C-alpha cells in the first residue's frame, strides 16, 4: 500500500466518522429541544446554567482544554435561538 493509499483510506474513515458525529449532534439538538420545551412549559428557564457547567466539565475532563471550546460550540448549537 502506498502512502497515497494510506492517506486516502484514512481520509475516507475520517469522512465517515464526521458523518456519524454530525448525525449524533443533530440527534442531541433534537433531544435538547425536548428538554427545553419541557422546562419552559413547566415555568422554568430555557437554559440551565448548572447543567451547562456539568457538560463543560465533562468535555474538559475527557478532552482537556480544547474540550471546553468544543462543548461551548455544542451547547450553542443545541440551545437554538435564545
URVEN-V32217 format. One record per backbone hydrogen bond with DSSP energy under -0.5 kcal/mol. NH is the residue of the N-H (numbers start at 1). CO is the residue of the C=O. E is the energy in kcal/mol with one decimal. If there is no record, write none. Layout:
nh:NH co:CO e:E
nh:NH co:CO e:E
This chain:
nh:6 co:2 e:-2.4
nh:7 co:3 e:-2.6
nh:8 co:4 e:-2.7
nh:9 co:5 e:-2.8
nh:10 co:6 e:-2.5
nh:11 co:7 e:-2.6
nh:12 co:8 e:-2.1
nh:13 co:9 e:-2.0
nh:14 co:10 e:-2.5
nh:15 co:11 e:-2.7
nh:16 co:12 e:-2.1
nh:17 co:13 e:-2.6
nh:18 co:14 e:-2.9
nh:19 co:15 e:-2.2
nh:20 co:16 e:-1.9
nh:21 co:17 e:-2.8
nh:22 co:18 e:-2.8
nh:23 co:19 e:-2.1
nh:24 co:20 e:-2.4
nh:25 co:21 e:-2.5
nh:26 co:22 e:-2.5
nh:27 co:23 e:-2.1
nh:28 co:24 e:-2.6
nh:29 co:25 e:-2.5
nh:30 co:26 e:-1.8
nh:31 co:27 e:-2.3
nh:32 co:28 e:-2.8
nh:33 co:29 e:-2.0
nh:34 co:30 e:-1.5
nh:35 co:31 e:-2.1
nh:36 co:32 e:-2.7
nh:37 co:33 e:-2.6
nh:38 co:34 e:-2.4
nh:39 co:35 e:-2.6
nh:40 co:36 e:-2.7
nh:41 co:37 e:-2.6
nh:42 co:38 e:-1.2
nh:43 co:40 e:-2.0
nh:44 co:39 e:-2.9
nh:49 co:47 e:-0.7
nh:52 co:48 e:-2.4
nh:53 co:49 e:-2.2
nh:54 co:50 e:-1.7
nh:55 co:51 e:-2.2
nh:56 co:52 e:-2.6
nh:57 co:53 e:-2.4
nh:58 co:54 e:-2.3
nh:59 co:55 e:-2.3
nh:60 co:56 e:-2.5
nh:61 co:57 e:-2.8
nh:62 co:58 e:-1.9
nh:63 co:59 e:-2.8
nh:64 co:60 e:-2.4
nh:67 co:64 e:-1.5
nh:68 co:64 e:-0.8
nh:68 co:65 e:-1.1
nh:69 co:65 e:-1.1
nh:70 co:66 e:-2.2
nh:71 co:67 e:-2.6
nh:72 co:68 e:-2.3
nh:73 co:69 e:-2.1
nh:74 co:70 e:-2.5
nh:75 co:71 e:-3.1
nh:76 co:72 e:-2.2
nh:77 co:73 e:-2.4
nh:78 co:74 e:-2.2
nh:79 co:75 e:-1.6
nh:80 co:76 e:-0.9
